[in-house]
Amino acid sequence: MTFSSIIIKNIKFNFKKYIAYFIANSFIIAVLLMYGSLMFSKEFTMASDADAFKGNFIPMLVVMIVFSIVFISYTTISFIRYRGKEFGVYLTLGVTTRDLRKILFIENILILFASLITGIIVGTLFSRLFYMVIGKILWIDNFRPNLNIKTYAMCLVIALIIFLINSIFQLIFVGRLSIMELIKSSSKAEIGKGNFIIGTISLIALITALYLFPKIVNQEIFIGSESSILIIIIITIIAPYFVIGSLISMVNRVLVNFKKTYNNNLLVLSSMQHKFASYKSIIYLVLILASAAITLISMTYSMYGTIEKNVNIMYPYDFAFIENTKLNKISDQQLKNIVKANGGEIKQHKLLENIDIMDYRSYEGKVTAYGRNTSIISQSNYNNHMGTNISVNKGELVQVSNSNTDNKFKGSDIIINFNDLSKQKEQIAKIEKDKNISIKIFLATMDKDSYIYVNKSKKKYIEGTYTNDSYSLDYSRGTAIIINDEDYKKIKEKLGSKVVSYDHLINLKDHKDYKSFNSISSELKKLNNGDESLKPKFKQQILEKSIRENGFILFSSLFLGMMLLISSGVVLYFKVLTGVDDEKERVKKLVQLGMTDREVSKVLTKELAIIFFTPVVLAVSLITYFLSIVFGVVANGEYMFNKSLSVFVAYIVLQMVAFFITRGRYIKEVVG
């Protein structure tokens, strides 16, 4: 019998077992082809920030290649291990280890060639759909790059690298096996050990970590301790491995108190006692892969999904600019004429008056002066602008913010200082020199009619998208202080027009009217003699930039996550099907005891469901818990968490599909 005939017979005999291995190879090559094609796409690099693209693309591609090598090498070695009896017979018949390596090498070449052809065909056929998806995610219209020779050459090189590294691992592994080890590897069932005591301790450690995590995140305990979070993460990663090995033992201890349920599932529990010990590593691997995938996808998807909402909160108007005594002095009619000349139309134009003065605060009796101004608005101006009816008493204030975030200044008293600006410079110099200057000493240097001291108990906080966010040393927008009209008038009269500014808040009929915006920007630059310190920002431009930056991260995460999820399914599928021979022997014994094929199928389905959905339940439960805590302390956290739930549902549906596919094949192989 020649090598070629042996190889052909091997492939025919193990054809069904080769399918998972072949599909995994083909899928990875197809993904690398489509993803790698972006490197040579001029359309993509022109439509996105080229430097940012390269900075994110290359590391992600490297991660995908490394993962592909590890995964394919793992499945190859697993495949060899479960063909041990076959290889052991060859060695007893006089086939040398060198010959065996040669057989495997030729088999690998054939599988590589078939996978390469299939992967390239699939990648080419689905490339259009792939580009439509990325164009939609990144808001790139008519994104239709073409695959070129460089793309296919890169894919071929990557496939060859994976093949060579895989072959090296394979040759080393085969060389270390003896004839008896090869024969026993398939004729003897795997023996796994699960220590109930270690499993119980691990479960207690995991529950403790889950209990402490929200307290640490909410800074109730271990305040500022990053190591405590790291310990929680390590426990959460390691503990499930030992819990899985002892899980059925724990379930048995509970169900033994429920006689009917225990007796009805005695056969399944008895079988799973052994299988969970022997499947422990595989179930844990699937758990890790699934957890990493759904965390990666859900985090990036939730952040991407909130981009437009966050931008609308930070920039409620299409664009805005600040007018002071020197810059951006332009009338409403001038703005309308500019926009009309460009074929556009101003839908809304508002003016909001502010006073901009230095930000002074007092913490625990110590005065601090921040390096930039804060915005002050009178209650009547704010009410007219927002259509509200806020009432502020004299000597009190309301702090308004565009977004509902936890304000770090809630624990401070406010000093609205409207002393002469030259005197304020002297006061700031003293504060910088003496970091511990007390509020009493500081206020003693001021005229009673030149400041308003507001205790933290007299501050209120509201959320209202009243202007576009903007920050500089002279101006702060997005957060403002609303005060009584009389207090506001007093400050304005004391300091004069030099501290007064006006926010021009403009909405266009067409939110994407770049032409009108650019013309207004050019006109303002001309009026300001080239000074662009108060240059307006266009919301649509900010939105598109954020979408493309975060969209590419989402896009890459989706592909890497898909690789992890499909790999987890293939690992479990491969593990289950390679144990078919052992299951056939067990089924024969069950049939001899009088069980029907239907009863046997029911038992096998229960066992398979437990194996398949244990990592799913653990992964989804743990990640859902951790994300609910994390999103609970960030802005728009609830909205982001709801986005994540859709990822969990999609994963569960995919896993159910994989289960029914595997179940059908498994029952057919074992029962017939």
Buried (B, 14 or more C-beta within 10 A) or exposed (E): EEEEEBBEEBBEEBEEBBBBBBBBBBBBBBBBBBBBBBBBBEBBBEBBBEEBBEEBBEEBBEEBBEBBBBBBBBBBBBBBBBBBBBBBEBBEEEBEBEBBBBBBBBBBEBBBEBBBEBBBBBBBEBBEEBBEBBBEBBEBEEBEBEBEEEBBEBBBEBBEEBBEBBBEBBBEBBEEBEBEEBBEBBEEBBEBEBBEEBBBBBBEBBEEBBEBBBEBBEEEEBEEEEEBBEBBEEBBBBBBBBBBBBBBBBBBEEBEEEEEEBEEBEBBBEBBBBBBBBBBBBBBBBBBBBBBBBBBBBBBBBBBBBBEEBBBBBBBBBBBBBBBEEBBEBEEEEBBEBBEEBEBEBEEBBEBBBBBBBBBBBEEEBBBBBEEBBBBBBBBBBBEBBEBEBEBEEBBBBBBBBBEEEEEBEEBBBBBBBBEBEBBEEBBEBBEEEEEBBBEEBBEEBEEEBBBBBEBEBBEEBEBBBBBBBEEEEBBBBBBBBBBBEBBEBBBEBBEEEBBBBBBBBBBEBEEBBBBBEBBBEBBBEBBEEEEEBEBBBBBBBBBBBBBBBBBBBBBBBBBBBBBBBBBBBBBBBBBBBBBBBBEEBBEEBBEEEBEEEEBBBBBBBBBBBBBBBBBEBBBEBBBBBBBBBBEEBBBBEBBBEBBBEBBEBBBEBBBEBBEEBBEBBBEBBBE
